[in-house]
Amino acid sequence: MPEETVDVVVLGAGIVGVATAYAARARGMSVVLVDRREPGSETSYGNAGIISSGSISPLNNPSLWKALPKYLTNRHAALRWNPVWAAQNAGWVARFLANSVGSRVRPRAAALHGLIGASLKLHREWIVQAKAGHRIRETGWLKAWRGDAVAAAKQEQALLAEYGIASELLDRQDISALEPDIVPVYKVGLLNSQTASVDSPGEVVKAYARMFTGAGGDLRQSDVKAIVPDGGRWRVVLADGEIIARHVVVALGPWSSDILRSLGYRVPMAFERGYHREFKPNPARSLRRPIHDADGSFLMTPMEQGVRVTSGVELTGRDAPSSFAQLDQVVPLARGVVEFGDAVGEIWRGSRPTLPDSLPMIGPAPRHAGLWLAFGNQHIGFTTGPATGAAIAAMIGGAPPPYDVAPFAPDRYLS
Ligand SMILES: Cc1cc2nc3c(=O)[nH]c(=O)nc-3n(C[C@H](O)[C@H](O)[C@H](O)COP(=O)(O)OP(=O)(O)OC[C@H]3O[C@@H](n4cnc5c(N)ncnc54)[C@H](O)[C@@H]3O)c2cc1C
């Protein structure tokens, strides 16, 4: 048995785990961060890199009901679903849909607004401290419609305005002025002007991890096999050894539910899988910011390697075989908006970890002192990682978290 007891072991070095580890270390705790891969190699690598001030409306909102008939055909680029998975996870599907009613929008929007606001502040500070300031763009994020969607855009704008989030309604000419190199296919746009984006989310997470080790944190590469309560402390069993800690933070993203099963927790997590493919940019035709094509159901982000096209949601088992149907649908549409060259590298697949209310779990595990849960950050985990970690570190240290964490309490689903 190792002699030393560390204050905190953080499991998982995605954006959430790295942020937690850094925030705990910044509070003077001794911290070990463990991942089987390099930091920022999984979901936190392959996302669209948007640090979004405006993503306060969860995906399960009343517009989902309207869209449901077209999604049921299982041909839409926004959502593909596996009927066998849906039957096996009917409870999750029912709870997810139950949260799509109008009365459930504002409480969750308010909760996410607090989390996102605190995160944006931290990202902007940390990215400079981590010497990765050149990776952030303060050019906003454009949601754009091909059809006549002024009413839909205005409705989104009104919700953002309720929370003091600035946005600009754009017509075709305004869009061309903002993005002069794209084909003018969009009639209506909503610019989330307070949103930032990065040119490599994986590299940003790696830079934050270097900031953690630079501050005296201990980063270890190993497979976490189990966590075992051990006389008021925790024994973290790794493939190549053990660590004894006062506190353990589970920040394993879509793998978080696996490790908690042996402690009797059944986490209602689904996996909103998504894909990306990158393409060589055409230097004469560049994107200035990420564009969300609302009718085409895809996103395009200018990245370090090229234009990254990300797909909609595929609801199925986390480890089920890949299907490229959604990407096949949207890549030709993206090519019709901006010229780009051949594909670079392989198609990437990741899983957005999602709980039925689309809010993450941030807080203590109900039945185990010293066990902390930090996962379920769904579509906006790259955005919300920093403040997820900062709140966990504050709570471990006995300090108030930087925003209201009550809506994220794990005991809303776990007992
Ligand atoms: C297509 C797509 C686009 C997205 N776009 C955006 C966006 O633009 N903006 C945004 O804010 N969010 C976006 N997201 C969501 C965001 O990427 C995720 O919510 C976020 O990355 C989750 O971070 P995480 O740290 O919880 O998980 P992860 O990044 O997956 O980290 C979990 C870590 O746990 C490690 N791990 C797992 N099991 C073990 C084990 N047994 N032992 C050791 N290590 C283990 C993994 O190696 C991994 O590094 C997108 C997601 C997808 C799929």
The ligand as an SDF file (V2000), in Angstrom:
LIG
                    3D

 53 58  0  0  0  0  0  0  0  0999 V2000
  -19.3970   16.6110  -32.5810 C   0  0  0  0  0  0  0  0  0  0  0  0
  -19.3010   17.3610  -31.2830 C   0  0  0  0  0  0  0  0  0  0  0  0
  -19.2090   18.7420  -31.3050 C   0  0  0  0  0  0  0  0  0  0  0  0
  -19.1420   19.4710  -30.1030 C   0  0  0  0  0  0  0  0  0  0  0  0
  -18.9710   20.8230  -30.1510 N   0  0  0  0  0  0  0  0  0  0  0  0
  -18.8580   21.5280  -28.9960 C   0  0  0  0  0  0  0  0  0  0  0  0
  -18.6100   22.9290  -29.0250 C   0  0  0  0  0  0  0  0  0  0  0  0
  -18.4280   23.5330  -30.0740 O   0  0  0  0  0  0  0  0  0  0  0  0
  -18.5500   23.5970  -27.8400 N   0  0  0  0  0  0  0  0  0  0  0  0
  -18.7050   22.9700  -26.6510 C   0  0  0  0  0  0  0  0  0  0  0  0
  -18.6900   23.6370  -25.6240 O   0  0  0  0  0  0  0  0  0  0  0  0
  -18.8590   21.6250  -26.5870 N   0  0  0  0  0  0  0  0  0  0  0  0
  -18.9480   20.8790  -27.7280 C   0  0  0  0  0  0  0  0  0  0  0  0
  -19.1270   19.5340  -27.6830 N   0  0  0  0  0  0  0  0  0  0  0  0
  -19.2590   18.8710  -26.3700 C   0  0  0  0  0  0  0  0  0  0  0  0
  -17.9240   18.6970  -25.6750 C   0  0  0  0  0  0  0  0  0  0  0  0
  -16.9550   18.2280  -26.5750 O   0  0  0  0  0  0  0  0  0  0  0  0
  -18.0460   17.7020  -24.4990 C   0  0  0  0  0  0  0  0  0  0  0  0
  -19.1730   18.0150  -23.6820 O   0  0  0  0  0  0  0  0  0  0  0  0
  -16.7990   17.7790  -23.6130 C   0  0  0  0  0  0  0  0  0  0  0  0
  -15.6320   17.6110  -24.4040 O   0  0  0  0  0  0  0  0  0  0  0  0
  -16.8350   16.7200  -22.5220 C   0  0  0  0  0  0  0  0  0  0  0  0
  -15.6080   16.8300  -21.8130 O   0  0  0  0  0  0  0  0  0  0  0  0
  -15.2320   15.8120  -20.6920 P   0  0  0  0  0  0  0  0  0  0  0  0
  -13.9860   16.2740  -20.0550 O   0  0  0  0  0  0  0  0  0  0  0  0
  -16.4280   15.5840  -19.8140 O   0  0  0  0  0  0  0  0  0  0  0  0
  -15.0200   14.4140  -21.4690 O   0  0  0  0  0  0  0  0  0  0  0  0
  -13.7940   13.8890  -22.3520 P   0  0  0  0  0  0  0  0  0  0  0  0
  -13.1370   14.9740  -23.0960 O   0  0  0  0  0  0  0  0  0  0  0  0
  -14.2900   12.7220  -23.1290 O   0  0  0  0  0  0  0  0  0  0  0  0
  -12.7660   13.3830  -21.2700 O   0  0  0  0  0  0  0  0  0  0  0  0
  -12.9340   12.1620  -20.5770 C   0  0  0  0  0  0  0  0  0  0  0  0
  -11.5560   11.5510  -20.3930 C   0  0  0  0  0  0  0  0  0  0  0  0
  -11.6720   10.3570  -19.6050 O   0  0  0  0  0  0  0  0  0  0  0  0
  -10.6650    9.4540  -20.0470 C   0  0  0  0  0  0  0  0  0  0  0  0
  -11.0110    8.1070  -19.5990 N   0  0  0  0  0  0  0  0  0  0  0  0
  -12.1890    7.4460  -19.8120 C   0  0  0  0  0  0  0  0  0  0  0  0
  -12.1510    6.2520  -19.1850 N   0  0  0  0  0  0  0  0  0  0  0  0
  -10.9500    6.1640  -18.5520 C   0  0  0  0  0  0  0  0  0  0  0  0
  -10.3380    5.1780  -17.7200 C   0  0  0  0  0  0  0  0  0  0  0  0
  -10.9510    4.0310  -17.3990 N   0  0  0  0  0  0  0  0  0  0  0  0
   -9.1050    5.4220  -17.2550 N   0  0  0  0  0  0  0  0  0  0  0  0
   -8.4440    6.5820  -17.5650 C   0  0  0  0  0  0  0  0  0  0  0  0
   -8.9770    7.5470  -18.3250 N   0  0  0  0  0  0  0  0  0  0  0  0
  -10.2140    7.3400  -18.8270 C   0  0  0  0  0  0  0  0  0  0  0  0
  -10.6800    9.6290  -21.5570 C   0  0  0  0  0  0  0  0  0  0  0  0
   -9.4530    9.1800  -22.1170 O   0  0  0  0  0  0  0  0  0  0  0  0
  -10.9120   11.1210  -21.7190 C   0  0  0  0  0  0  0  0  0  0  0  0
   -9.6960   11.8360  -21.8920 O   0  0  0  0  0  0  0  0  0  0  0  0
  -19.1840   18.7830  -28.8560 C   0  0  0  0  0  0  0  0  0  0  0  0
  -19.2370   17.3870  -28.8430 C   0  0  0  0  0  0  0  0  0  0  0  0
  -19.2870   16.6690  -30.0400 C   0  0  0  0  0  0  0  0  0  0  0  0
  -19.3170   15.1690  -29.9970 C   0  0  0  0  0  0  0  0  0  0  0  0
  1  2  1  0
  2  3  1  0
  2 52  2  0
  3  4  2  0
  4  5  1  0
  4 50  1  0
  5  6  2  0
  6  7  1  0
  6 13  1  0
  7  8  2  0
  7  9  1  0
  9 10  1  0
 10 11  2  0
 10 12  1  0
 12 13  2  0
 13 14  1  0
 14 15  1  0
 14 50  1  0
 15 16  1  0
 16 17  1  0
 16 18  1  0
 18 19  1  0
 18 20  1  0
 20 21  1  0
 20 22  1  0
 22 23  1  0
 23 24  1  0
 24 25  2  0
 24 26  1  0
 24 27  1  0
 27 28  1  0
 28 29  2  0
 28 30  1  0
 28 31  1  0
 31 32  1  0
 32 33  1  0
 33 34  1  0
 33 48  1  0
 34 35  1  0
 35 36  1  0
 35 46  1  0
 36 37  1  0
 36 45  1  0
 37 38  2  0
 38 39  1  0
 39 40  1  0
 39 45  2  0
 40 41  1  0
 40 42  2  0
 42 43  1  0
 43 44  2  0
 44 45  1  0
 46 47  1  0
 46 48  1  0
 48 49  1  0
 50 51  2  0
 51 52  1  0
 52 53  1  0
M  END
$$$$
